[in-house]
Every structure is written in structure tokens, then in C-alpha cells.
């Protein structure tokens, strides 16, 4: 299943569209999605998912997000990424989900961290 298909399926659910860990791993490995870390710069610099772009929630503007691929938002534990997701959907961009376990959950599940 492509990530575009996966995101379309997740957006059709009634809850906040969240990607599961296995699908997040595939997205990181394949580069088929933009991973957007919405933590503050000092948090991001202390370790982030490889390839993630930093767009802090404190200065978040959906119009500044990268185009061309679906988006996966991540923060530390899921709260800020859900807010970024809501703002992005409100701005009219539908190709976005979030990784609810956050960077902490990514690490706990053995995900690699870039510095």
C-alpha cells in the first residue's frame, strides 16, 4: 500500500488521523513522506527522527510546510503534533497525519535518532 493510500484511509476515519509505528518506520526508510517535527529547536537538536524537518509549533504556519509528499507530524508525546495536524487540516491541506507516540515513543520502539 502506498503512503498516499494509507493517508487517504486514515483521513477517512472519525478520529485524529494517526500513523502506526510500522508505517512510520516505512515512511522514514522510504522517504515517501515529509516528517515534520513540531518541537522547539533545542528539543529537535537534542535528537530527532532521521530526515525530519523542524517547524516548531510556537511559530507554526501551515503555508510554510513542504509540498510534494504527504506529511507526518511528530513531537515529543503527541499533543503538539495533533495541534499542528488540526491547523494544517483547517488551512485546507488534507495529506497529513501525525505519529501519536512522538519522539519518545519512536525511541522506545527502537527507532533511530539523528543529532
C-alpha positions as CSV (number, residue, x, y, z in Angstrom):
1,X,0.0,0.0,0.0
2,X,1.4,3.4,-0.9
3,X,1.6,6.1,1.7
4,X,-0.8,8.3,-0.2
5,X,-3.3,5.4,0.0
6,X,-2.6,4.9,3.7
7,X,-3.1,8.6,4.5
8,X,-6.3,8.7,2.5
9,X,-7.6,5.7,4.5
10,X,-6.6,7.3,7.8
11,X,-8.3,10.6,6.8
12,X,-11.5,8.7,6.3
13,X,-11.6,7.6,10.0
14,X,-13.5,9.6,12.6
15,X,-10.6,10.1,14.9
16,X,-7.5,12.2,14.7
17,X,-5.6,10.6,11.8
18,X,-2.5,8.9,13.3
19,X,0.0,6.6,11.7
20,X,1.1,3.4,13.3
21,X,4.7,2.6,14.2
22,X,5.3,0.1,11.5
23,X,4.0,2.5,8.8
24,X,6.1,5.3,10.4
25,X,9.2,3.1,10.0
26,X,8.4,2.5,6.4
27,X,7.8,6.2,5.8
28,X,11.2,7.1,7.3
29,X,13.0,4.4,5.4
30,X,11.4,5.1,2.0
31,X,11.4,8.9,2.2
32,X,7.9,8.9,0.7
33,X,6.6,11.4,3.3
34,X,7.9,14.6,4.8
35,X,8.4,14.1,8.5
36,X,7.7,17.4,10.3
37,X,9.0,17.7,13.9
38,X,7.0,20.5,15.7
39,X,9.1,20.5,18.8
40,X,11.1,23.6,19.7
41,X,14.6,23.9,18.1
42,X,16.5,22.9,21.3
43,X,14.4,19.7,21.6
44,X,14.9,18.9,17.9
45,X,18.6,19.5,18.2
46,X,18.8,17.0,21.1
47,X,17.7,14.2,18.8
48,X,15.0,13.7,16.1
49,X,13.8,11.1,13.6
50,X,16.2,10.9,10.7
51,X,15.2,13.2,7.9
52,X,12.7,15.2,10.0
53,X,12.3,18.9,9.3
54,X,11.8,21.3,12.2
55,X,8.8,23.5,12.1
56,X,8.2,24.5,15.8
57,X,4.6,24.8,16.9
58,X,5.3,28.1,18.6
59,X,5.9,29.6,15.1
60,X,3.8,27.2,13.1
61,X,2.4,28.3,9.8
62,X,0.8,25.6,7.5
63,X,1.7,27.7,4.4
64,X,5.4,27.1,5.2
65,X,5.2,23.3,5.1
66,X,7.0,21.4,2.3
67,X,4.9,20.3,-0.7
68,X,5.1,17.3,-3.0
69,X,4.7,14.5,-0.5
70,X,2.3,13.6,2.4
71,X,3.2,15.0,5.8
72,X,3.7,13.1,9.1
73,X,3.8,15.4,12.2
74,X,5.8,14.3,15.3
75,X,6.5,16.0,18.6
76,X,7.6,14.5,21.9
77,X,4.4,12.8,23.0
78,X,1.7,13.5,20.5
79,X,0.0,16.7,21.8
80,X,1.7,19.3,19.7
81,X,1.7,17.2,16.6
82,X,-2.1,16.8,16.9
83,X,-2.4,20.6,17.1
84,X,-0.2,21.1,14.1
85,X,-2.3,18.5,12.2
86,X,-5.5,20.3,13.1
87,X,-4.1,23.6,12.0
88,X,-2.9,22.1,8.7
89,X,-6.3,20.5,8.0
90,X,-8.0,23.8,8.9
91,X,-5.8,25.5,6.3
92,X,-7.1,23.1,3.7
93,X,-4.2,20.6,3.4
94,X,-5.5,17.1,3.7
95,X,-2.4,14.9,3.1
96,X,-1.2,14.9,6.7
97,X,-1.3,12.6,9.7
98,X,0.5,12.5,13.0
99,X,2.6,10.0,14.9
100,X,0.9,9.9,18.3
101,X,3.6,8.2,20.3
102,X,6.0,11.1,19.4
103,X,9.8,11.0,19.5
104,X,9.7,9.4,22.9
105,X,7.6,6.5,21.6
106,X,9.8,6.3,18.5
107,X,12.9,5.8,20.7
108,X,11.2,3.3,23.0
109,X,10.3,1.2,20.0
110,X,13.9,1.2,18.8
111,X,13.7,3.9,16.2
112,X,16.9,5.6,15.2
113,X,17.7,9.2,16.3
114,X,19.7,11.8,14.4
115,X,21.5,14.6,16.1
